[in-house]
Amino acid sequence: MRRGVGLFVTISLGMLIVLEAPRVAEAVARADVFRLIDVSVEGANFMTRDELLTTAALPMGGSIWESLDPAAARLGAHPLIREARLRRRLPGTLVVEVREREPVAFLPAPVLTPVDSDARLLPISPAERRLDLPILQPRVDGQGKGTELTPGQLRKLSKELVHLGELDPALLASVSEIALDSWGDVLLHLDQPRSALRYRAPLIPARLNDGLRVLEDALDREPGRELVSVDLRFPDQVVVRFADSRSR
């Protein structure tokens, strides 16, 4: 008899716990100890903490157990954020991790505006940030006139800059402008040495090495002449042009 009563009590308590579990969990979640009181930001270089908090619109003082999806979606919609992730740090802190879109070039639009590898305009003020980036120039035709680049051409040039940075960061640092010629080939304007590098994208490491080796040799052999361009478009050839129109 006692065993039967004990079993009945155990079952009854179990059922009570199951039935009351959602209410208990809700009560615990709304306890003051789980109020959102602090936000930690990680990965932000261009956005300030205040800008991130304003964009996320986090419910400070609310329960830390509220869904984080809406805040993550708001952050992900910002033009400067490529990816956003939020996680809880108990008892009352949220950690906001962001991966920002990195500027790779300036687009005259008409003022210089940073763009990322997808040629997406980024809300970064060049006056507030010291950005040393190449300029995406209009397409150059045979007469030296420029025409506006299409979105696809802008993306091609932006991605080529990223590719060039992976091949040779030092060379990328010397690029002042990048453009397309009338044949769709890439034209890099270099500061050091002041000249142009012309090639068909994507530039492969072996071809780049050929061009840089010939460039260095031409400067050593002709120190008094003004170098205009190094042309890598022709298979197994590197054509060097000087200001007096002679080539080698």
C-alpha positions, -999 to +999 in steps of 0.1 A: +000+000+000+028+024+010+046+016-022+015+024-042+010+058-025+047+066-030+044+059-067+013+080-069+030+109-052+061+106-075+040+105-106+019+135-094+050+155-086+065+147-120+033+158-138+033+190-117+069+198-127+062+192-164+031+213-163+047+241-144+081+240-162+073+267-188+061+291-161+091+284-140+114+289-170+097+322-178+099+334-143+136+326-142+142+343-176+125+375-163+145+376-131+164+408-125+197+389-127+191+382-164+185+418-173+206+431-202+229+456-186+260+456-209+270+450-245+305+440-257+315+447-293+341+427-312+355+430-348+344+466-355+371+489-371+350+515-389+317+515-369+317+530-334+301+512-305+273+537-304+265+532-341+264+495-336+241+497-306+218+522-325+216+499-355+210+467-334+184+485-312+190+461-283+164+462-255+187+475-227+171+465-194+151+438-210+156+400-206+188+387-220+168+356-231+148+376-257+154+364-293+186+378-308+175+372-344+159+406-350+190+425-338+212+403-359+190+410-390+192+448-384+229+446-381+233+425-412+212+450-432+237+478-425+258+486-457+291+484-437+284+450-421+291+418-440+281+395-412+268+399-376+265+374-348+252+378-312+258+356-282+249+358-245+274+361-217+255+354-185+242+368-165+235+402-182+258+408-212+254+404-249+285+401-272+281+416-307+305+402-332+307+418-366+327+414-398+328+446-417+331+452-454+367+462-461+373+492-484+396+484-513+393+515-535+378+549-540+351+556-565+346+592-577+308+594-571+314+623-576+333+628-544+357+600-535+337+572-518+352+540-505+339+507-520+344+471-510+354+441-532+319+440-546+321+477-556+295+484-529+296+520-516+306+521-480+295+549-456+330+557-444+341+593-444+376+598-460+379+630-440+376+610-407+396+580-417+431+580-432+425+556-462+452+551-487+433+534-516+435+533-554+409+552-574+386+533-598+389+553-630+365+555-659+370+531-688+397+545-711+392+543-749+417+544-777+417+583-777+423+585-740+387+595-732+370+580-702+335+565-701+316+555-670+321+520-658+292+495-655+285+478-622+300+446-635+332+464-646+335+481-612+332+447-595+359+433-619+383+461-609+375+459-572+381+421-571+412+425-591+426+448-565+419+422-538+436+395-560+466+418-565+469+423-528+471+386-523+498+383-550+519+412-540+509+436-511+539+459-518+528+463-554+492+470-544+505+497-520+520+515-550+489+515-571+473+550-574+446+542-600+431+513-618+411+514-650+399+493-680+410+500-715+388+498-746+396+461-749+386+453-713+422+449-701+434+462-668+455+493-665+473+499-632+489+533-626+519+529-602+535+556-581+568+538-575+581+536-602+557+561-619+545+540-648+515+518-658+511+480-658+487+467-684+475+431-684+445+407-689+428+397-657+432+377-637+469+383-633+488+351-625+519+350-602+543+339-630+531+367-653+534+393-625+570+381-617+579+384-654+566+419-655+583+431-624+616+415-634+615+432-668+605+465-652+634+464-628+658+455-657+645+484-678+650+509-651+686+497-645+694+498-682+677+531-691+680+552-659+676+585-679+645+576-698+609+581-686+591+547-684+555+548-695+542+513-693+549+476-690+525+455-711+518+419-701+490+411-725+510+392-751+520+356-744+557+350-737+564+387-742+567+417-719+566+450-738+582+481-722+573+515-735+592+547-728+581+583-732+600+588-765+578+560-780+606+535-784+598+500-770+619+470-760 
